[in-house]
């Protein structure tokens, strides 16, 4: 058995920093089979415990090892209708691969790469079997990972489902947030088409809370509602100069680049201006996505992160890709003021060095300012990527809905039901910004609860802490 896992080929660095094409080419057929043969086929696979949607991981890997790729994708789709997406963007290193038994002694099996391989090998997307049609229809608000998963689970079980999406294209963060070089929109489009083939109707340009209210949706005959609108409201630092021209939130920057194709300059109707020197504030996946986009748009990019490399929440693979591409990282560095010129444009950032103190509520050591360490660095563009929170557009139209800190929707953790009968929620709108696969897990859990609710309205779903 090969101790080291098989690695995919990637675009050469000098080539990829000048385009938005996918960086990783994935595994070749022979490498995928060889990698699948590394799997120990454990009788009690711990890797499955790390998967929020409970894929039969040894099962699909065994089929790849046997060159039965059609069966491999069927096993995957039994639990997950978005395998091409998950194989590319899920943080496998902290989930399924993090629990791989082989990883205790050697490198874990490349579960994510094998999932992507199986999805990419399927040329004609096969529609999973659909159960007998039911009479009770369900409305799903939001077409991101949580909404698509909830809708597909319900549709597979025969329930008529309509997704209401606020933007002009479906996909949520998969479409407007994650860059093309990490998740090609062709893949997103193909997997959304599969959801449609299950019978799911997707209505775009529908802002629930403005175009329609939840009460309007109930009057339209929908018997249950799932809210999966994500966390799309940017967080800001609250320091002087954030309103200067050239200072972007990561949400605006990535939406303009990905959804509105600003990178296709000069053919784009909505080009985005990038200065020669670009600062990206933050250390998560969104920060690295923004940094790598800015690099491809011609900027010299420095990531400013107030903790150390060890505390960075970004995926290791994306951090390594960013370093390969020439992005610089200044750790233990915190912006304290944006400075502008006489015309209101950003010209620099005053930064302060930090040191790590005692752990905070997240368990990571809290950054503490170092007195007298302030300096000013020249930047024409800054992108703030320090987290997102729920947009109150929908929730503000529902005065009876119970909300938690930062405006998240409070749900029963076992059922995803809110304090209002027939209304369920899941994904980032209930947790704050998290991962694609955790949102999908919530969508799947909610679908199960909605089916129980619809099968028998008297079915008592347990509700916690709703007083």
Secondary structure, DSSP 8 states (H G I E B T S, - for coil): --SS-----B--HHHHTT--S-SB----HHHHHHHHTT----TT-SGGGG-TT---HHHHHHHHHTT-HHHHHHHHHHH-S-HHHHHHHS-GGGTTGGG-GGGGTS----HHHHHHHHHHH-SS----------S--EEEE--SHHHHHHHHHHHHTT--EEEE-SSSSS-THHHHTS-TTTS-HHHHHHHHHHHHHTT-EEE-S--BTTTB-HHHHHHTT-SEEEE-----EE-----BTTTSBTEEEHHHHHHHHHTS-TTSTTT-SS-----SEEEEE--SHHHHHHHHHHHHTT-EEEEEESS-GGG--S-HHHHHHHHHTT-EEEESEEEEEEEE-TTSBEEEEEEEEEEEEEE-TTSSEEEEE-TT--EEEE-SEEEE-S-EE--HHHHTT-TTS-B-GGG-B---TTT-B-SSTTEEE-THHHHSS--HHHHHHHHHHHHHHHHHHHH-TT------S--
